[in-house]
C-alpha cells in the first residue's frame, strides 16, 4: 500500500493525501472531489485521480 500524493498548485510541494491504496484499489477508485491541505503553505488542494503524481509506485 502506498500513500497517494499530489502536487500543490500554489507552492509546488508534494502533498500526501492521507489515502493509501494498492494498484487494484487505485484502478477501481473514483477519486473525484477529494481535498488535501498542503503542510508547507496551507493551500487546500482539490484533486482527482488524474492529479496523483506517484501512480508508478503503486
Long-range contacts (C-beta under 8 A, 24 or more apart in sequence): 2-54, 2-57, 2-58, 4-52, 4-54, 5-52, 5-53, 5-54, 6-36, 6-45, 6-47, 6-51, 6-52, 6-53, 7-51, 7-53, 8-38, 8-40, 8-41, 8-43, 8-45, 9-43, 9-45, 10-38, 10-41, 10-43, 11-38, 11-40, 11-41, 11-43, 13-38, 13-39, 13-40, 13-41, 14-53, 15-39, 15-45, 17-47, 17-52, 21-58, 22-58, 23-58, 26-52, 26-55, 26-58
